Amino acid sequence: MARVLLFGRLSDVAGWREREIESPFLSALRTRLAADDPGLGEALARPGVQVALDQVIVRGDAALNARTEVAFLPPMSGG
């Protein structure tokens, strides 16, 4: 199972910070999270939300395995 981490506002919306979830692809994981919690699905779809797989930012879909760490990161701001 992939280790799924939510940071910042995303964990506030979901009510959890870390879970183990089985999913073969990042796209399927997003779909499952949105189906389980529409509010989280909406938050993950917002512009600026980034995804890191094993601490590397990725864009698009990617295969996951039992040891993958998936971190959803809220939009960053600062100066």
PAZAKOL-241810 format. One line per field, with one value per atom (N, C-alpha, C, O, CB): x negated, y negated, z; atom name; residue in one letter; residue number from 1. Coordinates in steps of 0.1 Angstrom, whole numbers, plus 5000, padded with zeros to 4 digits. Atoms other than C-alpha are relative to their C-alpha. Glycine has a CB too. Example, Ala and Ser with C-alpha at 12.3 -4.5 7.8 and 13.67 -1.06 7.14 Angstrom:
REM residues 2
c1 [4991, 4877, 4991, 4981, 5010, 5009, 4863, 5008, 5003, 4996]
c2 [5012, 5045, 4988, 4988, 5000, 5011, 5011, 4989, 4978, 4995]
c3 [5000, 5078, 5000, 5007, 5012, 5000, 5071, 5008, 5009, 4986]
a [N, CA, C, O, CB, N, CA, C, O, CB]
r [A, A, A, A, A, S, S, S, S, S]
k [1, 1, 1, 1, 1, 2, 2, 2, 2, 2]
END
This chain:
REM residues 79
c1 [4992, 5000, 4991, 4981, 5009, 5007, 4988, 5003, 5014, 5004, 4999, 4982, 5004, 4997, 4987, 4994, 5004, 4999, 5004, 5014, 5002, 4995, 5008, 5007, 4985, 4994, 5016, 4994, 4992, 5016, 5006, 5001, 5009, 5017, 4986, 4993, 5015, 5015, 5021, 4995, 4985, 5051, 5005, 5017, 5004, 4995, 5054, 5003, 5013, 4990, 4997, 5051, 5011, 5019, 4987, 4989, 5075, 5013, 5023, 4999, 4988, 5101, 5004, 5015, 4999, 4998, 5097, 5002, 5009, 4988, 4999, 5094, 4990, 4991, 5014, 5011, 5063, 4988, 4988, 5004, 5012, 5027, 4992, 4985, 4990, 5008, 5014, 5009, 5016, 4987, 4993, 5030, 4993, 4984, 5014, 5005, 5020, 5012, 5022, 4995, 4990, 5040, 4994, 4984, 5007, 5004, 5037, 5005, 5018, 5004, 4996, 5038, 4988, 4977, 5003, 5010, 5019, 4994, 4982, 5005, 5005, 5016, 5005, 5014, 5006, 4997, 5016, 5014, 5022, 4990, 4987, 5047, 5011, 5022, 5002, 4990, 5066, 5001, 5012, 4997, 5000, 5056, 5008, 5016, 4985, 4992, 5069, 5015, 5023, 4995, 4986, 5102, 5006, 5017, 5001, 4995, 5105, 5002, 5012, 4991, 4999, 5098, 5012, 5019, 4987, 4988, 5124, 5013, 5022, 4999, 4988, 5150, 5003, 5014, 4999, 4998, 5144, 5003, 5010, 4987, 4998, 5144, 5000, 4990, 4988, 4999, 5157, 4993, 4988, 5015, 5007, 5144, 4985, 4979, 5003, 5014, 5109, 4997, 4987, 4995, 5002, 5113, 4999, 4991, 5011, 5000, 5122, 4987, 4982, 5012, 5012, 5093, 4987, 4979, 4998, 5012, 5068, 5000, 4989, 5000, 4999, 5081, 4997, 4996, 5014, 5002, 5074, 4986, 4977, 5001, 5013, 5046, 4990, 4992, 5001, 5012, 5012, 4998, 4987, 5003, 5002, 5017, 4989, 4991, 5013, 5011, 4985, 5000, 5005, 4987, 5001, 4978, 4985, 4978, 5009, 5013, 4945, 5000, 5007, 4991, 5001, 4937, 4986, 4976, 5003, 5013, 4909, 4991, 4979, 4993, 5006, 4900, 4996, 4987, 4988, 5003, 4898, 5013, 5023, 4993, 4987, 4925, 5002, 4993, 4998, 4996, 4943, 5012, 5020, 5003, 4989, 4967, 5006, 4999, 4996, 4993, 4993, 5001, 5000, 4992, 4997, 4999, 4987, 4977, 5009, 5012, 4974, 5005, 5015, 4990, 4997, 4974, 4995, 4986, 4992, 5003, 4974, 4997, 5002, 5012, 5002, 4961, 5002, 5005, 4986, 4997, 4964, 4991, 4994, 4998, 5010, 4934, 5001, 4993, 4986, 5000, 4943, 5006, 5016, 5009, 4994, 4948, 5006, 4999, 4989, 4993, 4974, 5003, 5011, 5013, 4998, 4974, 5008, 5003, 4987, 4992, 5001, 4997, 4998, 5015, 5005, 4988, 5009, 5012, 4985, 4992, 5010, 4992, 4980, 5007, 5007, 5002, 4991, 4994, 5010, 5010, 4971, 5001, 5004, 4986, 5000, 4969, 4988, 4984, 5013, 5011, 4943, 4992, 4995, 4991, 5008, 4917, 4986, 4978, 5006]
c2 [5012, 5000, 4988, 4987, 5000, 5013, 4965, 4992, 4993, 4992, 5008, 4942, 4986, 4979, 4999, 5012, 4911, 4989, 4992, 5002, 5011, 4878, 4988, 4984, 4997, 5013, 4846, 4989, 4991, 5001, 5011, 4813, 4988, 4986, 4997, 5013, 4779, 5002, 5010, 4992, 5001, 4771, 5013, 5017, 4989, 4987, 4805, 5009, 5016, 5006, 4991, 4824, 4995, 5002, 5001, 5006, 4799, 5004, 5008, 4985, 4997, 4806, 5015, 5018, 4997, 4986, 4844, 5005, 5015, 5007, 4996, 4846, 5011, 5018, 5005, 4990, 4869, 4995, 4987, 5014, 5005, 4864, 5012, 5009, 4995, 4989, 4899, 5013, 5016, 5003, 4988, 4931, 5010, 5005, 4998, 4990, 4963, 5004, 5008, 5013, 4998, 4967, 5008, 5005, 4987, 4992, 4993, 4994, 4992, 5015, 5006, 4979, 5003, 5001, 4985, 4997, 4989, 4987, 4988, 5009, 5012, 4954, 4987, 4988, 4999, 5012, 4918, 4995, 4990, 4989, 5004, 4910, 5008, 5002, 5002, 4992, 4939, 4996, 4996, 5015, 5004, 4927, 4987, 4986, 4998, 5013, 4892, 5003, 4997, 4991, 4997, 4907, 5006, 5003, 5009, 4993, 4929, 4990, 4990, 5011, 5010, 4900, 4991, 4987, 4991, 5009, 4878, 5007, 5001, 4995, 4992, 4906, 5001, 5001, 5014, 4998, 4912, 4987, 4987, 5006, 5013, 4874, 4990, 4985, 4998, 5010, 4850, 4986, 4980, 4997, 5012, 4820, 5001, 4991, 4997, 4998, 4834, 5001, 4995, 5013, 4999, 4843, 4986, 4983, 5008, 5014, 4806, 4993, 4986, 4993, 5007, 4794, 5004, 4996, 5002, 4994, 4817, 4995, 4995, 5015, 5005, 4804, 4986, 4981, 5003, 5014, 4768, 4997, 5005, 4993, 5003, 4750, 4998, 4993, 4987, 5002, 4750, 5012, 5013, 4988, 4989, 4783, 5009, 5012, 5008, 4992, 4804, 5014, 5016, 4993, 4986, 4841, 5004, 5001, 5010, 4994, 4856, 5015, 5019, 4993, 4986, 4892, 5003, 5000, 5008, 4998, 4903, 4988, 4988, 5012, 5014, 4866, 4994, 4985, 5002, 5006, 4858, 4995, 5003, 5010, 5006, 4834, 5007, 5008, 4985, 4994, 4851, 4993, 4986, 5015, 5006, 4839, 5011, 5019, 4988, 4989, 4862, 5012, 5012, 5003, 4987, 4898, 5008, 5005, 5009, 4992, 4923, 5013, 5013, 4992, 4987, 4959, 4999, 4993, 5012, 4999, 4966, 5014, 5023, 4994, 4987, 4995, 5000, 4990, 5006, 4999, 5007, 4991, 4989, 5014, 5008, 4986, 4985, 4977, 5005, 5014, 4953, 4991, 4994, 4999, 5010, 4923, 4989, 4983, 4994, 5010, 4899, 4989, 4990, 5006, 5012, 4864, 4990, 4986, 4994, 5011, 4839, 4987, 4986, 5003, 5012, 4804, 4988, 4987, 4997, 5011, 4773, 4989, 4989, 4994, 5011, 4742, 4993, 4990, 4990, 5007, 4724, 4985, 4981, 5006, 5015, 4687, 4995, 5002, 4993, 5006, 4664, 4991, 4987, 5011, 5010, 4640, 5000, 4992, 4986]
c3 [5000, 5000, 5000, 5007, 5012, 5000, 4992, 5013, 5018, 4988, 4988, 5021, 4995, 4988, 5009, 5005, 5014, 5011, 5023, 4995, 4990, 5032, 4995, 4983, 5002, 5003, 5032, 5009, 5021, 5002, 4993, 5042, 5000, 4991, 4995, 4999, 5053, 5000, 5006, 4989, 5001, 5044, 4995, 4999, 4990, 5005, 5026, 5012, 5011, 4990, 4988, 5059, 5008, 5014, 5009, 4993, 5075, 4994, 5001, 5001, 5008, 5048, 5002, 5005, 4985, 4999, 5050, 5014, 5017, 4994, 4986, 5088, 5003, 5014, 5003, 4998, 5085, 4993, 4984, 4995, 5006, 5077, 4992, 4983, 5011, 5006, 5068, 5000, 5010, 5008, 5002, 5055, 4991, 4983, 4995, 5009, 5038, 4990, 4995, 5007, 5010, 5005, 4989, 4984, 4996, 5012, 4978, 4987, 4986, 5002, 5013, 4943, 4990, 4994, 5001, 5010, 4911, 4994, 4989, 4990, 5007, 4897, 5008, 5016, 4986, 4993, 4910, 4996, 5004, 4996, 5005, 4888, 5008, 5011, 4985, 4993, 4904, 5015, 5021, 4999, 4986, 4939, 5001, 5011, 5005, 4999, 4932, 4999, 5006, 4989, 5002, 4919, 5013, 5017, 4988, 4988, 4950, 5012, 5019, 5004, 4989, 4974, 4998, 5007, 5001, 5003, 4956, 5002, 5007, 4986, 4998, 4957, 5015, 5019, 4993, 4986, 4994, 5008, 5018, 5006, 4993, 5003, 4989, 4985, 5010, 5010, 4977, 5003, 4994, 4997, 4997, 4996, 4998, 4994, 5015, 5002, 4996, 4985, 4980, 5007, 5014, 4959, 4993, 4985, 4993, 5005, 4952, 5004, 4995, 5005, 4995, 4973, 4992, 4989, 5015, 5008, 4954, 4986, 4980, 5001, 5014, 4920, 4999, 4987, 4995, 5001, 4928, 4994, 4996, 5014, 5005, 4910, 5011, 5022, 4992, 4991, 4927, 5009, 5015, 5008, 4992, 4945, 4992, 4981, 5003, 5006, 4938, 5007, 5018, 5002, 4995, 4942, 5000, 4990, 4992, 5000, 4953, 5002, 5011, 5012, 4998, 4949, 5004, 4998, 4986, 4994, 4971, 5000, 4997, 4993, 4998, 4977, 4987, 4987, 5009, 5013, 4940, 4994, 4992, 4990, 5006, 4925, 4986, 4978, 4998, 5013, 4896, 4994, 5001, 5002, 5007, 4870, 4992, 4986, 4991, 5007, 4854, 5008, 5020, 4987, 4994, 4861, 5003, 4996, 4992, 4997, 4876, 5007, 5014, 5009, 4994, 4887, 5015, 5018, 4993, 4985, 4925, 5003, 4997, 5008, 4995, 4944, 5015, 5021, 4996, 4986, 4980, 5008, 5020, 5004, 4992, 4991, 4996, 5001, 4998, 5005, 4973, 5011, 5017, 4987, 4991, 4995, 4990, 4982, 5009, 5008, 4979, 5009, 5019, 4994, 4991, 4994, 4991, 4981, 5005, 5007, 4983, 5008, 5020, 5000, 4994, 4989, 4996, 4984, 4996, 5003, 4991, 4992, 4992, 5012, 5007, 4970, 5010, 5021, 4994, 4992, 4983, 4997, 4986, 4997, 5001, 4989, 5008, 5017, 5003, 4992, 5003, 4992, 4980, 5005, 5007, 4993, 5004, 4999, 5003]
a [N, CA, C, O, CB, N, CA, C, O, CB, N, CA, C, O, CB, N, CA, C, O, CB, N, CA, C, O, CB, N, CA, C, O, CB, N, CA, C, O, CB, N, CA, C, O, CB, N, CA, C, O, CB, N, CA, C, O, CB, N, CA, C, O, CB, N, CA, C, O, CB, N, CA, C, O, CB, N, CA, C, O, CB, N, CA, C, O, CB, N, CA, C, O, CB, N, CA, C, O, CB, N, CA, C, O, CB, N, CA, C, O, CB, N, CA, C, O, CB, N, CA, C, O, CB, N, CA, C, O, CB, N, CA, C, O, CB, N, CA, C, O, CB, N, CA, C, O, CB, N, CA, C, O, CB, N, CA, C, O, CB, N, CA, C, O, CB, N, CA, C, O, CB, N, CA, C, O, CB, N, CA, C, O, CB, N, CA, C, O, CB, N, CA, C, O, CB, N, CA, C, O, CB, N, CA, C, O, CB, N, CA, C, O, CB, N, CA, C, O, CB, N, CA, C, O, CB, N, CA, C, O, CB, N, CA, C, O, CB, N, CA, C, O, CB, N, CA, C, O, CB, N, CA, C, O, CB, N, CA, C, O, CB, N, CA, C, O, CB, N, CA, C, O, CB, N, CA, C, O, CB, N, CA, C, O, CB, N, CA, C, O, CB, N, CA, C, O, CB, N, CA, C, O, CB, N, CA, C, O, CB, N, CA, C, O, CB, N, CA, C, O, CB, N, CA, C, O, CB, N, CA, C, O, CB, N, CA, C, O, CB, N, CA, C, O, CB, N, CA, C, O, CB, N, CA, C, O, CB, N, CA, C, O, CB, N, CA, C, O, CB, N, CA, C, O, CB, N, CA, C, O, CB, N, CA, C, O, CB, N, CA, C, O, CB, N, CA, C, O, CB, N, CA, C, O, CB, N, CA, C, O, CB, N, CA, C, O, CB, N, CA, C, O, CB, N, CA, C, O, CB, N, CA, C, O, CB, N, CA, C, O, CB, N, CA, C, O, CB, N, CA, C, O, CB, N, CA, C, O, CB, N, CA, C, O, CB, N, CA, C, O, CB]
r [M, M, M, M, M, A, A, A, A, A, R, R, R, R, R, V, V, V, V, V, L, L, L, L, L, L, L, L, L, L, F, F, F, F, F, G, G, G, G, G, R, R, R, R, R, L, L, L, L, L, S, S, S, S, S, D, D, D, D, D, V, V, V, V, V, A, A, A, A, A, G, G, G, G, G, W, W, W, W, W, R, R, R, R, R, E, E, E, E, E, R, R, R, R, R, E, E, E, E, E, I, I, I, I, I, E, E, E, E, E, S, S, S, S, S, P, P, P, P, P, F, F, F, F, F, L, L, L, L, L, S, S, S, S, S, A, A, A, A, A, L, L, L, L, L, R, R, R, R, R, T, T, T, T, T, R, R, R, R, R, L, L, L, L, L, A, A, A, A, A, A, A, A, A, A, D, D, D, D, D, D, D, D, D, D, P, P, P, P, P, G, G, G, G, G, L, L, L, L, L, G, G, G, G, G, E, E, E, E, E, A, A, A, A, A, L, L, L, L, L, A, A, A, A, A, R, R, R, R, R, P, P, P, P, P, G, G, G, G, G, V, V, V, V, V, Q, Q, Q, Q, Q, V, V, V, V, V, A, A, A, A, A, L, L, L, L, L, D, D, D, D, D, Q, Q, Q, Q, Q, V, V, V, V, V, I, I, I, I, I, V, V, V, V, V, R, R, R, R, R, G, G, G, G, G, D, D, D, D, D, A, A, A, A, A, A, A, A, A, A, L, L, L, L, L, N, N, N, N, N, A, A, A, A, A, R, R, R, R, R, T, T, T, T, T, E, E, E, E, E, V, V, V, V, V, A, A, A, A, A, F, F, F, F, F, L, L, L, L, L, P, P, P, P, P, P, P, P, P, P, M, M, M, M, M, S, S, S, S, S, G, G, G, G, G, G, G, G, G, G]
k [1, 1, 1, 1, 1, 2, 2, 2, 2, 2, 3, 3, 3, 3, 3, 4, 4, 4, 4, 4, 5, 5, 5, 5, 5, 6, 6, 6, 6, 6, 7, 7, 7, 7, 7, 8, 8, 8, 8, 8, 9, 9, 9, 9, 9, 10, 10, 10, 10, 10, 11, 11, 11, 11, 11, 12, 12, 12, 12, 12, 13, 13, 13, 13, 13, 14, 14, 14, 14, 14, 15, 15, 15, 15, 15, 16, 16, 16, 16, 16, 17, 17, 17, 17, 17, 18, 18, 18, 18, 18, 19, 19, 19, 19, 19, 20, 20, 20, 20, 20, 21, 21, 21, 21, 21, 22, 22, 22, 22, 22, 23, 23, 23, 23, 23, 24, 24, 24, 24, 24, 25, 25, 25, 25, 25, 26, 26, 26, 26, 26, 27, 27, 27, 27, 27, 28, 28, 28, 28, 28, 29, 29, 29, 29, 29, 30, 30, 30, 30, 30, 31, 31, 31, 31, 31, 32, 32, 32, 32, 32, 33, 33, 33, 33, 33, 34, 34, 34, 34, 34, 35, 35, 35, 35, 35, 36, 36, 36, 36, 36, 37, 37, 37, 37, 37, 38, 38, 38, 38, 38, 39, 39, 39, 39, 39, 40, 40, 40, 40, 40, 41, 41, 41, 41, 41, 42, 42, 42, 42, 42, 43, 43, 43, 43, 43, 44, 44, 44, 44, 44, 45, 45, 45, 45, 45, 46, 46, 46, 46, 46, 47, 47, 47, 47, 47, 48, 48, 48, 48, 48, 49, 49, 49, 49, 49, 50, 50, 50, 50, 50, 51, 51, 51, 51, 51, 52, 52, 52, 52, 52, 53, 53, 53, 53, 53, 54, 54, 54, 54, 54, 55, 55, 55, 55, 55, 56, 56, 56, 56, 56, 57, 57, 57, 57, 57, 58, 58, 58, 58, 58, 59, 59, 59, 59, 59, 60, 60, 60, 60, 60, 61, 61, 61, 61, 61, 62, 62, 62, 62, 62, 63, 63, 63, 63, 63, 64, 64, 64, 64, 64, 65, 65, 65, 65, 65, 66, 66, 66, 66, 66, 67, 67, 67, 67, 67, 68, 68, 68, 68, 68, 69, 69, 69, 69, 69, 70, 70, 70, 70, 70, 71, 71, 71, 71, 71, 72, 72, 72, 72, 72, 73, 73, 73, 73, 73, 74, 74, 74, 74, 74, 75, 75, 75, 75, 75, 76, 76, 76, 76, 76, 77, 77, 77, 77, 77, 78, 78, 78, 78, 78, 79, 79, 79, 79, 79]
END
